Amino acid sequence: MLDICLLGTGGMMPLPNRFLTSLLVRYNGNSVLIDCGEGTQVAVKKKGWSVNPIGLICITHFHGDHVAGLPGLLLSIGNSGRTEPITILGPKGVERVVKSLCIIAPELPFQVNFVEIEGDGGSFEFFGMTLEAFKLKHNVICYGYNIKVDRAGKFLPDKAKENDVPLKCWNRLQKGETVEMDGKIYTPEMVMGEARRGLKVTYCTDTRPIPLIAEKAKDADLFICEGMYGDHESDYKAKEKKHMTMYEACELAKIAVPRKMWLTHYSPSMAHPEQYIREAKEIFSGVKLGKDGKSVDLMFDED
């Protein structure tokens, strides 16, 4: 199960009732944060969740509304009693940027490790999840993220017996281990069925619409995508500043066909995004407005 919370939905600047865009994902006792604008730690507290389990922070790009909250967040995590290391994943230069920001937070009780994304992206393993970064089209280097949780197939005792797998090996093989016993090698495929459908969350903001986004969001359980503007008079702003309108985001979803879609990263000039949702739904009926604190528990399909 993945617990997902859209902590904030604002772009550019926070508003009295709208935090800056960030996402918190919880899985098996660990938390992953994507983006960290001003006041992110306040949004976490408001939700009633804890900053302590945050072991990975993913940065999409180096604009202030996505990174300026890092010093405060890291200090809050330190004050929560965490001593385990934290990894910060982001575009090339992430270590330099974060260390510059955190000159006001020089003595943290945990180690901060950095992983730089190069080129068009990459795949990274954390806490039993796969983090896939892919390059977007913004006016600075920017990445979207897929968070994936794979699910093994069912254990098949009849298959284990057919392959003469000793009973002592069964437990380890179910955990994905390869076992050597009495001079023979036993692999998980000898006792397991076909892999089952896992979980996937796609997070994409600060970009023009590109075909790669629809490809990466294909069949996602949840597609979170920026819809910065709703009024058609702002179409030129979206193109000029390399952002997306709600309608462009929904055109991508129409191709990707995610199970759920939330819009986010609203312009501060768009005080009431709800007035545009009807037209957006005409393009992709499954779209919903993201709201600060909106959350969902994503569950594996029933067998």
Secondary structure, 3 states (H helix, E strand, C coil): CEEEEEEECECCCCECCECECEEEEEECCEEEEECCCCCHHHHHHHHCCCCCCEEEEECCCCCHHHHCCHHHHHHHHHHCCCCCCEEEEEECCHHHHHHHHHHHCCCCCCCEEEEEECCCEEEEEECCEEEEEEECCCCCCCEEEEEEEEECCCECHHHHHHCCCCHHHHHHHHCCCCEEECCEEECHHHCECCCEEEEEEEEECCCCCCHHHHHHCCCCCEEEEECCECCHHHHHHHHHHCCCEHHHHHHHHHHHCCCCEEEECECCCCCCHHHHHHHHHHHCCCEEECCCCEEEEECCCCC
